[in-house]
Amino acid sequence: MEEKTITPVRSIQGTVQVPGDKSISHRALILASLANGSCTLRGLSGAGDVLSTIDCLKSLGVSITKRSGVVVVKGKGKYGYKKPKKALNAANSGTTIRLLSGVLAAQPFVCEIDGDESLRNRPMRRIIEPLESMGAHIESAGYKAPLKIFGGPLHAIDYASTVASAQVKSCVLLAGLYAKGSTRVSEPAPTRDHTERMLEVFGAKIGGAQNVVCVQGPAELTPTDIDVPGDLSAAAFFLVAACLLPESNITIKNVGINPSRIGILDALTAMGGRVERTEVSNLNKEPRCTLTAVHSRLTAANFGGSMIPTIIDEIPILAIAATQAHGNTIIRDAGELRVKESDRLAAVAQNLLAMGAQIKETRDGLVITGPTPLHGAEIDSFGDHRIAMSFTIAGLLAAGETVIKGSECVRISFPGFFDSLEKVCVA
Ligand code: S3P
């Protein structure tokens, strides 16, 4: 296990490049693999989770090659996968196992998909139930990975998901590509809609309203080139650092600003953070822009309800921001954080308490009182990339040394994180 020692800095200044959006990268690879021909993917993330999707697709017989910065996927059509020789390995990636399961459920072969210890602890009943009601059969121990998927002909369903999860929605929509008729998914609150947008770009018929989406099957996917914007979830660490450190000024170009993902921009703005969007454009139905953030005086705010899915991966870094905001920041309705790569509510509370913050963990959220000066501490990343990166930012403001244990996990979403950060730090 690696560890990284973080010492305080005065400010961060300059330009940062973030990896391609992880969610969009997974979808681009999967949809391209199902298209009837070759697709060129630009700006694809090189993160560990995305490599897991590539690895699984290669095991299914899909040719994926990298040439001068672009990735070429030779789509094999919806039934072109070959039965893999051994279990697919999704490693740490929830998106890989849940989205691919939707496709595997329709294949004319039996296939096993597994992951690392963290993934084996994450809930899979949420995808097993809808896929079984579409006609697949899935064996598991206690609805956890490894999953043994007995694929076959599927029929369309009208599925009311009880969790606000884009992975569940996407899994059912991908299975719906194989079913005759309209496969419909409703969810308790709208979640990221990258799958729907990209399916449309690939020529599928998508419909729906606010909390409901449907796909018309059977659908054929037309080969399409995709340009992946930068990952706002990766940019968030730099935006928050710039808001918190005096004299900071940071610019990040070409960042995805899909409305279902921009909760962190809304949250920082609500707290008084000065984050600006310029050079807005739109490609492949995914808006993007340049983001600039400067040092700001933050005040506390409340976050809950339907806003939570739009900020789900940014809550750990938002909690760091809240320690420096004036007043009580209350985060509620975020119980899903307990079933991410780690129990993120517990991980944030434990580590922030160790750094001297005033924080209380609730059943489904956090209450943080600020501003409180932080001091260095030994931080347990729990092998969770977003915890490791959030507490690296906390370490930049803390007095003394902060040691991030298990820091190598940042590669799961942002392999160059520490180098990118070092380049903009001003001592
Ligand atoms: C993702 C959806 C979210 C998010 C995850 C990526 C996706 O998970 O936390 O990092 O790409 O669809 P849930 O769907 O489980 O909320």
Residues whose N, C-alpha, C, O or C-beta is under 5 A from the ligand:
A	BS01	S3P	S23 T95 A164 S165 A166 Q167 V168 I312 D313
